[in-house]
Amino acid sequence: MDIGAKIRAIRNRKNITISQMCEGTGLSKGFISNVENNNTSPSINTLSTIATFLDVPLPYLLLEKKQHMRVVRKEERTNSSFNHLKIEHLASKGGLRTMIVEFPPGTSIGEPHSHEGEECHLVLEGKILAEQGEDSFIVEEGDSFSWNASVPHYVKNIGDSKAVVFISIYSETELIDVL
């Protein structure tokens, strides 16, 4: 972990001098310099003191670089298709994936299917038929629905124009073949 560089970057971004940090934390200049240069490993209590002074959550200091927030710009999104559906992949983190799926009139996800995980849907545009087991609902713009994806489910655009649905899928394991 490169905690020292992170602390230095935060301190510099906030225009805080080492002297000000020493005064605010009670730590010596030499100690702070050693921490920022990764020459010493501070205790959790010391990191907590530094985090409080810098006004950042302690867990943020402990994150690896790959665990930091990731931004995907609109022009960087990947697209795919499945059963004539246009899928725009928005973001993913661990077992969570988000996407926008465009259903042309009359199209569906295909046969009812199931997979591991949970799904949440928000209809952004159009009219959708959502079915799972014995439940069947017509949902329209602004409506949302969710389900345990291990029970077979089916989604179809039953409107006269395209339907657009924001979908969030969570699974303990990585799902590659779901949309």
Secondary structure, 3 states (H helix, E strand, C coil): CCHHHHHHHHHHHCCCCHHHHHHHHCCCHHHHHHHHCCCCCCCHHHHHHHHHHHCCCHHHHHCCHHHCCCCCCHHHCEEEEECCEEEEEEEEECCEEEEEEEECCCCECCCCECCCCEEEEEEEECEEEEEECCEEEEEECCCEEEEECCCCEEEEECCCCCEEEEEEEECCCCCCCCC
